[in-house]
Amino acid sequence: VLHSALLASAIALAFMPASIGILATACVSRGIRRMKAKGISLFNPKSIDSIAKLDVICADKTGTFTQNKMVLTQMFDGQSLINVKKDLVDGSFKMLLRIAALCCDGEVKLVRGVPVESGDATQTAVIAASMEHLGLGKYELDNIYPRMAEIPFDPDRKLMTTVNIIDGKTYAIVRGSVEVLSTICEGDCSHILEAANDMSGNNLRVVGVAMKPIDDYSADLSHEEIECDLNFIGILGLADMPRLDSKASVKACKNA
């Protein structure tokens, strides 16, 4: 009996290496079929082992968890902070929004009552807010306050500047980084930087707005001559709204 048991064990061990390969292949194939049934395409079966060891998934926020569509949510006029969605946009905040929209490009059209934006997300968000709270779109703004010149946004300067006619006078309007604007605006800007930091801490994209009158405007003026000695107007806080399915997607990843 002992001899027969030893013989049976030897035969089983002899076949084991080959059977392990068959069993592993069958298990992988079954796993691929189960994943395919859940809408998952797997091109490299060897990656299954790596996927099973995942602890952290790193993903780009914009367009993955958010809609990649900026919305104006807060405004600071140098004294007060308002929530655009809850508070009344009036007085100095109307002026801030109008001035900021003048220094923006892009197009926003209403299609069956729904705004459709074309252009830079930050700029079109400001124009959309102008349409909602001021009743002024890009076409109306350009007709009422003609743009004479533009210095396009530059990643090095972190600013965009336009020269507009407002109530018969020429003004330079500068929009961009609050940190940069604080160095070219007149007066103490410490409270401006503090407000900008608070808004950034709430996951908002922060945009500063400043302006100054130009008595003798000339096309020969450099951006250094225009973008200096500015009067701070305010700060805009914009949010990239989350996708409606983001919560469910995060939950599905945790469950996986």
RODO-2510 file (C-alpha; in nm, 4 decimals, decimal comma):
residues 256
     n   res          X          Y          Z
     1     v     0,0000     0,0000     0,0000
     2     l     0,2837     0,2352     0,0910
     3     h     0,4552     0,1588    -0,2355
     4     s     0,1361     0,2360    -0,4303
     5     a     0,0912     0,5667    -0,2426
     6     l     0,4458     0,6747    -0,3151
     7     l     0,4035     0,5824    -0,6832
     8     a     0,0790     0,7838    -0,7062
     9     s     0,2458     1,0848    -0,5429
    10     a     0,5391     1,0663    -0,7816
    11     i     0,3057     1,0569    -1,0843
    12     a     0,1046     1,3558    -0,9505
    13     l     0,4201     1,5595    -0,8944
    14     a     0,5424     1,4741    -1,2427
    15     f     0,2267     1,6185    -1,4000
    16     m     0,1999     1,9228    -1,1652
    17     p     0,4228     2,1725    -1,3572
    18     a     0,2247     2,1239    -1,6786
    19     s    -0,1132     2,1399    -1,5028
    20     i    -0,0232     2,4669    -1,3233
    21     g     0,0256     2,6400    -1,6584
    22     i    -0,3098     2,5128    -1,7867
    23     l    -0,4886     2,6198    -1,4670
    24     a    -0,3276     2,9652    -1,4742
    25     t    -0,4251     3,0202    -1,8384
    26     a    -0,7823     2,9116    -1,7663
    27     c    -0,8051     3,1473    -1,4686
    28     v    -0,6721     3,4425    -1,6707
    29     s    -0,9128     3,3688    -1,9575
    30     r    -1,2044     3,3552    -1,7164
    31     g    -1,0964     3,6851    -1,5622
    32     i    -1,0745     3,8518    -1,9048
    33     r    -1,4258     3,7314    -1,9913
    34     r    -1,5604     3,8700    -1,6632
    35     m    -1,3904     4,2065    -1,7246
    36     k    -1,5210     4,2211    -2,0808
    37     a    -1,8741     4,1625    -1,9534
    38     k    -1,8297     4,4802    -1,7430
    39     g    -1,7109     4,6841    -2,0408
    40     i    -1,3366     4,6583    -1,9707
    41     s    -1,0979     4,5880    -2,2584
    42     l    -0,7702     4,4215    -2,1641
    43     f    -0,4965     4,4093    -2,4274
    44     n    -0,2144     4,2675    -2,2166
    45     p    -0,3084     3,9768    -1,9857
    46     k     0,0187     4,0224    -1,7954
    47     s    -0,1160     4,3534    -1,6608
    48     i    -0,3802     4,1709    -1,4533
    49     d    -0,1224     4,0998    -1,1853
    50     s    -0,0209     4,4679    -1,1764
    51     i    -0,3817     4,5851    -1,1574
    52     a    -0,4433     4,3579    -0,8589
    53     k    -0,1627     4,5337    -0,6686
    54     l    -0,2900     4,8908    -0,7241
    55     d    -0,3277     5,1060    -0,4131
    56     v    -0,3433     5,4545    -0,5679
    57     i    -0,4883     5,5799    -0,8976
    58     c    -0,3563     5,9175    -1,0187
    59     a    -0,5814     6,0957    -1,2671
    60     d    -0,5987     6,4425    -1,4208
    61     k    -0,8796     6,6336    -1,2494
    62     t    -0,9788     6,8504    -1,5459
    63     g    -1,2248     6,6706    -1,7711
    64     t    -1,1990     6,3495    -1,5660
    65     f    -1,3680     6,4499    -1,2426
    66     t    -1,4733     6,7960    -1,3598
    67     q    -1,6602     6,9236    -1,6646
    68     n    -1,3670     7,1351    -1,7922
    69     k    -1,6110     7,4265    -1,7838
    70     m    -1,5267     7,7238    -1,5641
    71     v    -1,8023     7,9093    -1,3775
    72     l    -1,7680     8,2426    -1,1960
    73     t    -1,8565     8,1762    -0,8317
    74     q    -1,6940     8,4524    -0,6210
    75     m    -1,5911     8,8176    -0,6582
    76     f    -1,3817     9,0461    -0,4378
    77     d    -1,3915     9,4233    -0,4951
    78     g    -1,1106     9,5130    -0,2579
    79     q    -1,3422     9,5386     0,0409
    80     s    -1,6080     9,2684     0,0275
    81     l    -1,6389     8,9128    -0,1005
    82     i    -1,9631     8,7838    -0,2539
    83     n    -2,0914     8,4484    -0,3737
    84     v    -2,2100     8,5148    -0,7275
    85     k    -2,4653     8,2332    -0,7140
    86     k    -2,6282     8,3509    -0,3891
    87     d    -2,5598     8,7227    -0,3400
    88     l    -2,6746     9,0235    -0,5418
    89     v    -2,4267     9,1366    -0,8067
    90     d    -2,4580     9,5144    -0,7835
    91     g    -2,2620     9,8365    -0,7488
    92     s    -1,8858     9,7850    -0,7545
    93     f    -1,9294     9,4172    -0,8418
    94     k    -2,1175     9,5070    -1,1602
    95     m    -1,8335     9,7398    -1,2548
    96     l    -1,5752     9,4694    -1,1772
    97     l    -1,7571     9,2161    -1,3937
    98     r    -1,7979     9,4651    -1,6800
    99     i    -1,4310     9,5670    -1,6745
   100     a    -1,3161     9,2043    -1,6557
   101     a    -1,5402     9,1033    -1,9486
   102     l    -1,3952     9,3825    -2,1638
   103     c    -1,0517     9,2220    -2,1243
   104     c    -1,1727     8,8789    -2,2405
   105     d    -1,2042     8,7025    -2,5737
   106     g    -1,4141     8,4060    -2,6720
   107     e    -1,7751     8,3597    -2,7685
   108     v    -2,0846     8,2529    -2,5791
   109     k    -2,4061     8,1771    -2,7660
   110     l    -2,7422     8,0805    -2,6291
   111     v    -2,8693     7,7638    -2,7967
   112     r    -3,2243     7,6864    -2,6828
   113     g    -3,1577     7,8858    -2,3702
   114     v    -2,8349     7,7002    -2,2877
   115     p    -2,5010     7,8930    -2,3122
   116     v    -2,2551     7,7297    -2,5525
   117     e    -1,8993     7,8540    -2,5032
   118     s    -1,6201     7,8725    -2,7583
   119     g    -1,2688     7,9755    -2,6576
   120     d    -1,0584     7,9846    -2,3417
   121     a    -1,2635     7,8440    -2,0529
   122     t    -1,1705     8,1203    -1,8074
   123     q    -1,2509     8,4037    -2,0469
   124     t    -1,5769     8,2567    -2,1720
   125     a    -1,6857     8,1997    -1,8104
   126     v    -1,6467     8,5735    -1,7443
   127     i    -1,8411     8,6602    -2,0599
   128     a    -2,1157     8,4127    -1,9650
   129     a    -2,1401     8,5792    -1,6219
   130     s    -2,1632     8,9200    -1,7910
   131     m    -2,4517     8,7936    -2,0024
   132     e    -2,6286     8,6560    -1,6951
   133     h    -2,5816     8,9471    -1,4537
   134     l    -2,5347     9,2478    -1,6842
   135     g    -2,7249     9,1423    -1,9945
   136     l    -2,4144     9,2197    -2,2011
   137     g    -2,2520     8,9664    -2,4310
   138     k    -1,9254     9,0020    -2,6209
   139     y    -2,0908     9,1776    -2,9178
   140     e    -2,2666     9,4338    -2,6978
   141     l    -1,9537     9,5005    -2,4911
   142     d    -1,7407     9,5666    -2,7994
   143     n    -2,0035     9,8033    -2,9413
   144     i    -2,0514    10,0043    -2,6209
   145     y    -1,6848    10,0060    -2,5144
   146     p    -1,4748     9,9786    -2,8342
   147     r    -1,1413     9,8012    -2,8056
   148     m    -0,8559    10,0039    -2,9555
   149     a    -0,5707     9,7636    -2,8893
   150     e    -0,4792     9,4356    -2,7245
   151     i    -0,1660     9,2870    -2,5705
   152     p    -0,2330     8,9108    -2,5745
   153     f    -0,1844     8,6934    -2,2691
   154     d     0,1761     8,5897    -2,2234
   155     p     0,2828     8,3025    -1,9936
   156     d     0,5906     8,5018    -1,8932
   157     r     0,3999     8,8209    -1,8110
   158     k     0,0953     8,6241    -1,6875
   159     l    -0,1197     8,9139    -1,8033
   160     m    -0,3547     9,0190    -2,0819
   161     t    -0,4212     9,3860    -2,1556
   162     t    -0,6748     9,5690    -2,3664
   163     v    -0,7201     9,9395    -2,4371
   164     n    -1,0867    10,0425    -2,4450
   165     i    -1,2914    10,3586    -2,4797
   166     i    -1,5165    10,3951    -2,1736
   167     d    -1,7464    10,6984    -2,1517
   168     g    -1,5328    10,8837    -2,4040
   169     k    -1,2025    10,8223    -2,2229
   170     t    -0,9211    10,5774    -2,2955
   171     y    -0,8435    10,3113    -2,0365
   172     a    -0,5977    10,0245    -2,0124
   173     i    -0,7517     9,7125    -1,8579
   174     v    -0,5176     9,4418    -1,7297
   175     r    -0,6304     9,0917    -1,6297
   176     g    -0,4211     8,8029    -1,4992
   177     s    -0,2105     8,6817    -1,2081
   178     v    -0,2934     8,8544    -0,8797
   179     e     0,0685     8,8149    -0,7656
   180     v     0,1976     8,9959    -1,0748
   181     l    -0,0722     9,2637    -1,0584
   182     s     0,0125     9,3356    -0,6965
   183     t     0,3613     9,4447    -0,8068
   184     i     0,2351     9,6914    -1,0711
   185     c    -0,0640     9,8374    -0,8855
   186     e    -0,0463    10,1494    -0,6706
   187     g    -0,0916    10,1287    -0,2944
   188     d    -0,0710     9,8456    -0,0416
   189     c    -0,1847     9,5163    -0,1980
   190     s    -0,1361     9,2880     0,1021
   191     h    -0,5125     9,2501     0,1586
   192     i    -0,5537     9,1645    -0,2099
   193     l    -0,2999     8,8825    -0,1877
   194     e    -0,4642     8,7559     0,1308
   195     a    -0,8064     8,7432    -0,0368
   196     a    -0,6546     8,5666    -0,3395
   197     n    -0,4914     8,3047    -0,1166
   198     d    -0,8220     8,2397     0,0609
   199     m    -1,0019     8,1920    -0,2708
   200     s    -0,7270     7,9626    -0,3997
   201     g    -0,7603     7,7608    -0,0797
   202     n    -1,1212     7,6947    -0,1788
   203     n    -1,0054     7,5320    -0,5057
   204     l    -1,0892     7,8368    -0,7177
   205     r    -0,8964     7,9700    -1,0142
   206     v    -0,8140     8,3277    -0,9166
   207     v    -0,7940     8,6134    -1,1697
   208     g    -0,7075     8,9726    -1,0834
   209     v    -0,8344     9,2827    -1,2670
   210     a    -0,6817     9,6322    -1,2715
   211     m    -0,7037     9,9410    -1,4916
   212     k    -0,5849    10,2997    -1,5404
   213     p    -0,6718    10,5957    -1,7650
   214     i    -0,4372    10,6764    -2,0530
   215     d    -0,4450    11,0412    -2,1544
   216     d    -0,2177    11,0218    -2,4586
   217     y    -0,2483    10,6701    -2,5954
   218     s    -0,0152    10,5724    -2,8779
   219     a     0,0332    10,2432    -3,0558
   220     d     0,4058    10,2868    -2,9894
   221     l     0,3615    10,2421    -2,6139
   222     s     0,5269     9,9251    -2,4824
   223     h     0,3535     9,6837    -2,2477
   224     e     0,5851     9,8024    -1,9675
   225     e     0,4580    10,1589    -2,0149
   226     i     0,0958    10,0464    -2,0164
   227     e     0,1092     9,7781    -1,7462
   228     c     0,2243    10,0009    -1,4605
   229     d     0,0778    10,2350    -1,1950
   230     l    -0,2559    10,0523    -1,2140
   231     n    -0,5615    10,0840    -0,9927
   232     f    -0,6754     9,7514    -0,8509
   233     i    -1,0411     9,6748    -0,9373
   234     g    -1,0999     9,3283    -0,7955
   235     i    -1,0561     8,9518    -0,8051
   236     l    -1,2625     8,6843    -0,9766
   237     g    -1,2858     8,3308    -0,8398
   238     l    -1,3798     8,0624    -1,0905
   239     a    -1,4600     7,6966    -1,0295
   240     d    -1,4380     7,3960    -1,2599
   241     m    -1,7649     7,2226    -1,1758
   242     p    -1,7563     6,8472    -1,0989
   243     r    -1,9064     6,5955    -1,3383
   244     l    -2,2367     6,4465    -1,2306
   245     d    -2,0932     6,0935    -1,2468
   246     s    -1,7714     6,1723    -1,0550
   247     k    -1,8982     6,0480    -0,7194
   248     a    -2,0152     5,7185    -0,8680
   249     s    -1,6856     5,6752    -1,0547
   250     v    -1,4757     5,7237    -0,7413
   251     k    -1,6966     5,4800    -0,5538
   252     a    -1,6615     5,2225    -0,8328
   253     c    -1,2808     5,2529    -0,8189
   254     k    -1,2814     5,1956    -0,4424
   255     n    -1,5079     4,8937    -0,4798
   256     a    -1,2879     4,7519    -0,7541
***
